[in-house]
Amino acid sequence: MSSVKAARQGDSQAIAEVLNYLMKIENIAVKKAYIQNNYLNLTLEAAQFPISDSSIKRIYDAIKKINIKYIQNWVLIKVLKKLQMLHY
């Protein structure tokens, strides 16, 4: 089964894989995805914090495009700032 088909069926790992692929250009990574009580919960890591409105819209559009079964309520998102190592 393809990742997109698995994501549509509610497979958390497949949802993360598909969203990571779609959001790569935004420099946003899905670290955790799971469905609980018909909510899709995402933990994201982003180099830029806070995430821009246009990036949030792209995440929303990507989730709509996947058309995940069992999602009847909106998405809960937790964002972590990606720490960058500075070398002196």
C-alpha positions in Angstrom: 0.0 0.0 0.0 1.3 3.5 -0.9 2.1 6.0 1.9 -0.8 8.2 0.7 -3.3 5.4 0.8 -2.1 4.3 4.2 -2.3 8.0 5.4 -5.9 8.2 4.2 -6.6 5.1 6.3 -5.3 6.8 9.4 -1.8 5.3 9.6 0.1 7.7 11.8 3.6 6.9 10.4 2.3 7.3 6.8 0.6 10.6 7.7 4.0 11.9 9.0 5.8 10.6 5.9 3.4 12.3 3.5 3.4 15.6 5.4 7.2 15.5 5.7 7.4 15.1 1.9 4.9 17.9 1.2 6.4 20.3 3.8 10.1 19.7 3.0 10.3 23.0 1.1 9.0 24.9 4.2 11.8 23.5 6.4 9.2 22.0 8.7 9.3 18.4 9.9 6.6 16.2 11.4 8.1 14.6 14.5 5.0 12.8 15.7 1.5 12.3 14.3 -1.4 10.4 15.8 -5.2 10.3 15.8 -7.0 10.5 19.1 -10.8 11.1 19.5 -11.0 11.9 15.8 -8.4 14.7 16.1 -5.2 14.6 14.2 -2.4 15.6 16.6 0.9 16.8 15.1 4.2 17.7 16.7 6.2 19.7 14.2 9.8 21.0 14.3 10.6 24.2 12.4 13.8 26.1 11.9 11.8 29.4 11.9 9.6 30.1 14.9 6.8 31.0 15.0 5.6 29.3 11.8 4.4 31.8 9.2 0.7 32.0 8.3 1.5 30.8 4.8 3.2 27.7 6.2 0.2 26.9 8.4 -2.1 27.3 5.4 0.2 24.8 3.4 -0.1 22.3 6.3 -3.8 22.7 6.4 -4.1 22.3 2.6 -1.8 19.2 2.7 -4.0 17.6 5.3 -7.1 18.3 3.3 -5.4 16.9 0.2 -4.6 13.7 2.0 -8.2 13.3 3.0 -7.6 11.3 6.1 -10.3 8.9 7.1 -11.6 9.2 10.8 -10.6 12.9 11.1 -13.8 14.7 12.0 -12.4 17.4 14.1 -9.6 19.9 13.4 -6.0 19.4 13.9 -4.0 20.1 17.1 -0.5 21.2 16.4 2.4 21.5 18.7 5.5 23.2 17.3 9.1 22.8 18.5 11.8 25.1 17.5 14.6 23.4 15.7 17.8 24.1 17.6 20.8 24.9 15.5 24.3 24.3 16.7 26.7 27.2 16.6 30.3 26.4 16.3 32.9 28.9 17.6 
